[in-house]
Amino acid sequence: MADKPHLNMIVTGHIDNGKSTTMGHFLMDLGVVDERTIAAHGAESEKTGKGDTFKYAWVMDNIKDERERGITIDLAFQKFESSKFFFTLIDAPGHRDFIKNMITGASEADAAVLVLSAKEGETDTATAAGGQAREHAFLLKTLGVKQIIVAINKMDAVEYKEDAFKAAKEKGEKLVRSVGYKIDDVPFIPVSGWKGDNLVKKSENMSWYSGKTLLESFDDLTVEENQPVNH
């Protein structure tokens, strides 16, 4: 394998917008995590009384207290690679009580994925004053994370409708513009963390979308000149 540049990628977003689920499913589709592990997480998740809803999230949420509460508390790390880069993936807490941990992760990051929900009420809460997506976007910019990708998640919950994506995208654009990012430099990708649409494989449920998958968008990132190469 040829040497690849290394990037630290942080995943951020408001609690319950699905970032841990999205990245857990992403890692399974990439083959970093096997399906047996996901199935085991699903069986454990059933014991919480919430069905298998945490089976992907628990790839990242690996502390007992996180599992019992159903939220990310600490930073979680996973390694993966795209065709161009070697990544360390940092899953940051979306709950405001743990914002210090998110700041720690963002200070190490070269790029970020901001996960927003396509469900109207959830997008509004996340991007409103006091919403964690708003706070995270501000912190990412303040801490010098120059590259950001916005994943509009839960497209399955809005029946994969383009109008729902456009509405959430508009709110996301307003948010990232307000903290100082140039909209032309920020890709917005409609995904389903639960179903797997547009994570690694192109979705067959959104014929109206001709853009890239999440994985493909990672290869559009750039590396600072002084970034180390992974050997």
N, C-alpha and C positions, 0 to 999 in steps of 0.2 A: 504493500500500500504506500502510495506517495505521501510525503509529509503534508499535513494540512494545517493552515493557520487555526489558532484556537480563539474561540469567542465565548464570553460569559453571557448567557441569555437569561434575563429575569422575566417571570410570568406574573403579572399583576392584575388586579381587578377587585371589584366590590364582592363582599361575601355572597355566596349563593349564585353568582353569575356563571359558575361552572369552570373555573380555570383549572382546578386540580383534576376534575373529570376529563377535561379536554386534553391536558397534557398526559394523563395516564393512558388514555385511549391512543393518543399520538405515539407514545412509546411502544405500546403493544403492536400497533400497525407497522411500526418500523422494525419490529422484532427484537427490541431491547428488552422487553418484558414478555414472557411467554403466556399463552392463553391459560395454562394450568394455574399460574399465579393469579391471574385475573379471576378465574373460577373460584379459587380458594378465598380471595377477597370477597367475592360475591356471597359465598356461604357464610363468612363471618359477618358480612353486612346484614344478611337476613336476620341474624340474632339481635340486631338493634331494633327490629320491628319496622324498619323502613324498606323492606325488600332488599334487592341487590343494588340499590342506588349508589352505593359508595364503591362499587367494585373497581372502577377505574381511578377514582380519587385516591384510594388507599395506596396506589403505587407511589404517590408523593406524600400523603399524610400517614407517616409511619410511626408516630408517637402515640402511645396508648390513649393519652388524654385527648389527642386530636380526633381519634376514632370515636371515642365515646361522645364527644361533643359535636362531631361532624363538621369541624372547621380546621383550617390550617393555622397552627400557632407559631411554629418555628420555621426556619428556612429548611427546605428539603433540596437535595442535590441529586441529579442524575446526569450521566454522560450519554451522548449520542453523536452521530455524525451525519452530515449531509454529503452530497457529492463534492462540495468544495471546502467545507469547514468541519472542525471537531468542536463540539459544544459541551459546555457545562451548563446544564439547565437548573435554574434556581427558582423554586416555587415559593413565592412570598405570601405571607398571611394577608387575607382580604378583610380581616376583622380589625376595626379601629383600635382595639385594646392592644394589638401587637404591632403597631406601626413602627416601633423602634427596630424590630426585626426586619421589616420591609426596607427601612432606610439602610441597614447594614448590607442587605443584598444588593440594593440599587447602587450603592457606592462602588461595588465590584463589577457592575454590569457594563458590557459594551453595547448591548441592544436589549430591547424589551418587547414583550407581547402584552398588550392590554386587552383583556377579555371583557367584552360587554355582552349583555343579554339582548336578544332580539325581541324579548317580551316587553311590551311598552312600559308597564309599571316598573319593571326591574331596571330598565335603561334609565328611566327618569330618576329613580332613587340613586342609582350609581353615579350619575353625572351632575346631580343637583348639589348645591352648597351643602357640605357635610358628607357627601357621598365619597366612598373610598376610591372610586375610579377617578374622581376629580382630584382628590388629594394625591393619589399615586401618580397621575399624569404630571401634576405640578412638581412633585418630588423628583421624578425621573428627569425632567428638564433641568431643575435646579442642581441636581447632582451630576449633570453632564452626560446623561445617556442620550446620545445624538440620534440614534436610530430606533424607531418604534413601529411596530406592526399592530394593527387593531384587528382582532378576531371577533366578529359578530356571531356569538354563540346561540345555541338553542333554536337553530333554524327549524329543526323538526317540530318544535313546540308551536311554531307559527305556520305550520304546513308548507314550509319552504317558499313562502310568498315573497316575491321581489319587493312589494310595497313595504313589508315589515322590515326587510333589510335596509331599504332606502331610508326609512324613518329613523332606524337606529343609527345608521351611518351618518345621517345629518346631525344627530345629537353628538355622536363621537367626533365628527369633524369640528363642530363648534367647540368642543372641549379641548381637543389637542391644539387647535388654533389659538385658543385663549391662553394657553400656557407657553406658546411661542414656537410650536412646531410648524413647518411649512407643509400644508396639506398635500401638495404635489409629491412630497417625499414619503408620504404615509400610506401604505397599502391597507385597504379594508377588505377583509375576506369573510364571506359567509360560511360558517361551519356548524357542525353538530358534534359536540364533544361526546354526546351519548351514543349517537348512531355512527359517527366516524366520517361524516361528509366533509370533504375538502381538507382533511388533516394531512394524510399522506397520499390518498387516492382521490382523483377527481370525482365529485359528486354526480350521480345520475339523476338527482332530484331537483337540480337547479339549472335547467337548460338556459335560463336567462343570464347566467354568470359565465363569462368566458375568461375570467382571470386565473390567477395561479392558486395552487393549494398552499397550505401553511408551510409545508416542507419546501416547496419550490421558492416561496418568498424568502426563506432563510438564506438561499443561495444568492439572493440579490443584495445581501448585506455586504458591507465593506469593512476592511480591517485597517486599523491605525498602523502606520509604518513601523512602530516599535512593538507590535504584538508578537508574542512568541509563536513559534511553529511547534505543533505537537509531533513528537517523534514516537 
